[in-house]
């Protein structure tokens, strides 16, 4: 285990609350965190300190807090900052898992920082945080098909049959990437998962 890993780490999954959005592409991050909790046998509980639910698991013998905000995507910033304050976690130790329609379906991309790239959830985080220097795991849900389709309609749409068939594997791979980030750090996880694997 790298000696510079922080004592408390958070994984923050971006999504929209409610059954209407549960099976949409925009909520793939929630599937990843739910997979991690399920594999660890951890239950979810509503936080008394911010708008969202959390589950506590262990990775490599160290605690990892999973957070699902209960606000809509464009309003998640305050919950993200509050969760870090509650768990005394700096931005560098709070991984944001997010969908990306510019990445091919199933492609993973870990970055230490970057721009919001038009994603409303990341825009909300950066508007509150004041910068884009925080780690993120992007899970590819694209490309927009057909190409002229409105991206907003695409991300809020249901999975295509071919995507649905490969979704479980994509979610499992993303969960493995999160676990490696927590246990070995971002550089090791990025080297292992930032490649053009198919779903």
C-alpha positions as CSV (number, residue, x, y, z in Angstrom):
1,X,0.0,0.0,0.0
2,X,1.5,3.4,-0.9
3,X,2.5,5.3,2.3
4,X,0.9,8.6,1.1
5,X,-2.7,7.4,1.0
6,X,-5.0,9.5,3.2
7,X,-6.6,7.9,6.3
8,X,-10.2,8.6,5.1
9,X,-11.4,8.2,1.5
10,X,-14.7,8.9,-0.1
11,X,-16.3,7.7,-3.3
12,X,-19.0,10.0,-4.5
13,X,-21.4,8.7,-7.2
14,X,-23.2,11.2,-9.4
15,X,-26.8,10.4,-10.4
16,X,-30.4,11.6,-10.2
17,X,-32.7,10.3,-7.4
18,X,-36.0,8.6,-7.9
19,X,-37.3,5.6,-9.9
20,X,-37.7,7.6,-13.0
21,X,-33.9,7.9,-13.4
22,X,-32.8,4.6,-11.9
23,X,-32.2,2.7,-15.1
24,X,-30.9,5.6,-17.2
25,X,-27.4,6.0,-18.6
26,X,-26.8,9.1,-16.4
27,X,-27.0,7.0,-13.3
28,X,-24.3,4.4,-14.1
29,X,-22.1,5.8,-11.2
30,X,-24.8,4.7,-8.8
31,X,-24.7,1.2,-10.2
32,X,-21.0,1.1,-9.5
33,X,-21.3,2.2,-5.9
34,X,-24.3,-0.1,-5.3
35,X,-22.2,-3.0,-6.7
36,X,-19.3,-2.2,-4.3
37,X,-21.7,-2.1,-1.3
38,X,-23.5,-5.3,-2.3
39,X,-20.2,-7.2,-2.8
40,X,-19.1,-6.1,0.6
41,X,-22.4,-6.9,2.3
42,X,-22.8,-3.3,3.4
43,X,-26.1,-1.5,3.9
44,X,-27.0,2.0,3.0
45,X,-28.2,4.6,5.6
46,X,-29.3,8.2,5.2
47,X,-26.8,10.7,6.3
48,X,-27.8,13.1,9.0
49,X,-25.3,15.7,7.9
50,X,-25.8,16.1,4.1
51,X,-28.4,15.2,1.5
52,X,-27.6,11.6,0.6
53,X,-27.0,8.1,1.6
54,X,-23.8,6.4,2.5
55,X,-22.3,2.9,3.0
56,X,-19.1,2.0,4.7
57,X,-16.9,-0.8,3.2
58,X,-13.3,-1.8,3.7
59,X,-10.7,-2.0,0.9
60,X,-7.3,-3.4,1.8
61,X,-8.2,-3.2,5.5
62,X,-9.0,0.5,5.3
63,X,-12.4,2.2,5.5
64,X,-14.0,3.5,2.3
65,X,-17.1,5.6,2.5
66,X,-19.5,5.4,-0.5
67,X,-21.8,8.4,-1.0
68,X,-25.0,8.6,-3.1
69,X,-26.3,12.2,-3.1
70,X,-30.1,12.6,-2.9
71,X,-30.1,15.9,-4.8
72,X,-30.4,16.2,-8.5
73,X,-27.3,16.1,-10.7
74,X,-27.0,19.9,-11.1
75,X,-27.2,20.5,-7.4
76,X,-24.7,17.9,-5.9
77,X,-21.9,20.4,-5.2
78,X,-23.0,21.2,-1.6
79,X,-23.5,17.6,-0.7
80,X,-20.0,16.7,-2.1
81,X,-18.3,19.4,0.0
82,X,-20.3,18.6,3.1
83,X,-19.5,14.9,2.9
84,X,-15.8,15.7,2.7
85,X,-16.1,18.0,5.7
86,X,-18.0,15.3,7.7
87,X,-15.4,12.7,7.0
88,X,-12.5,15.1,7.2
89,X,-11.4,14.1,3.7
90,X,-9.5,16.5,1.3
91,X,-10.6,16.7,-2.4
92,X,-7.7,14.5,-3.5
93,X,-9.1,11.7,-1.4
94,X,-12.7,12.0,-2.6
95,X,-13.2,10.2,-5.9
96,X,-16.1,11.2,-8.1
97,X,-17.6,8.5,-10.3
98,X,-19.4,10.0,-13.2
99,X,-20.9,9.0,-16.6
100,X,-19.3,10.3,-19.8
101,X,-21.2,10.1,-23.2
102,X,-18.0,11.2,-25.0
103,X,-16.3,7.9,-24.1
104,X,-17.2,4.7,-25.8
105,X,-19.5,2.4,-23.8
106,X,-17.5,0.6,-21.2
107,X,-14.3,2.7,-21.5
108,X,-12.9,3.9,-18.1
109,X,-10.9,7.0,-17.6
110,X,-9.3,8.0,-14.3
111,X,-8.0,11.5,-13.9
112,X,-6.5,13.5,-11.0
113,X,-8.1,16.7,-12.3
114,X,-9.8,18.2,-15.3
115,X,-12.7,20.3,-16.6
116,X,-16.4,19.6,-16.2
117,X,-16.7,19.0,-19.9
118,X,-20.3,20.1,-19.9
119,X,-21.4,17.6,-17.2
120,X,-23.9,19.3,-14.9
121,X,-22.8,17.3,-11.9
122,X,-19.2,18.2,-12.3
123,X,-20.1,21.8,-12.9
124,X,-22.0,21.9,-9.6
125,X,-19.1,20.4,-7.7
126,X,-16.6,22.8,-9.3
127,X,-18.8,25.8,-8.7
128,X,-18.8,25.0,-4.9
129,X,-15.2,23.7,-4.7
130,X,-13.8,26.6,-6.7
131,X,-11.5,24.4,-8.9
132,X,-11.3,21.2,-10.8
133,X,-8.5,19.5,-8.9
134,X,-10.2,16.4,-7.6
135,X,-10.0,12.8,-8.9
136,X,-12.7,11.4,-11.1
137,X,-13.5,8.1,-12.7
138,X,-15.4,8.5,-15.9
139,X,-17.5,5.6,-17.1
140,X,-18.1,5.6,-20.8
141,X,-21.8,5.4,-21.8
142,X,-21.4,6.7,-25.4
143,X,-21.2,7.4,-28.2
144,X,-24.4,9.3,-28.7
145,X,-26.4,7.3,-31.2
146,X,-27.6,8.5,-33.6
147,X,-24.9,11.2,-33.7
148,X,-27.4,14.0,-34.2
149,X,-29.4,13.0,-31.1
150,X,-29.6,15.5,-28.2
151,X,-27.0,14.5,-25.7
152,X,-29.3,15.3,-22.8
153,X,-32.0,13.0,-24.2
154,X,-29.3,10.3,-24.7
155,X,-27.9,10.4,-21.2
156,X,-31.4,10.4,-19.6
157,X,-32.5,7.5,-21.9
158,X,-32.6,3.8,-21.1
159,X,-29.8,1.4,-22.0
160,X,-29.8,0.0,-25.6
161,X,-30.2,-3.8,-25.7
162,X,-26.5,-4.3,-26.6
163,X,-25.5,-2.0,-23.8
164,X,-27.7,-3.7,-21.3
165,X,-26.1,-7.0,-22.2
166,X,-22.6,-5.7,-21.3
167,X,-23.6,-3.4,-18.4
168,X,-22.9,-5.8,-15.6
169,X,-19.3,-6.3,-16.8
170,X,-18.8,-2.5,-17.2
171,X,-20.1,-1.9,-13.6
172,X,-17.9,-4.7,-12.2
173,X,-14.8,-3.3,-14.0
174,X,-15.5,0.2,-12.7
175,X,-15.9,-1.1,-9.2
176,X,-12.5,-2.8,-9.5
177,X,-11.0,0.4,-10.6
178,X,-12.4,2.2,-7.6
179,X,-11.0,-0.5,-5.3
180,X,-7.6,-0.2,-6.8
181,X,-7.7,3.6,-6.5
182,X,-8.5,3.2,-2.8
183,X,-5.8,0.7,-2.1
184,X,-3.0,1.6,-4.5
185,X,-3.6,5.2,-5.4
186,X,-4.7,7.0,-8.6
187,X,-1.5,6.5,-10.7
188,X,-1.6,2.7,-10.3
189,X,-5.3,2.6,-11.0
190,X,-5.1,4.8,-14.0
191,X,-2.2,2.8,-15.5
192,X,-4.3,-0.4,-15.1
193,X,-7.7,0.9,-16.3
194,X,-7.2,3.8,-18.7
195,X,-7.1,1.5,-21.7
196,X,-9.5,0.7,-24.6
197,X,-11.1,-2.4,-23.2
198,X,-14.4,-3.3,-24.8
199,X,-17.5,-3.9,-22.6
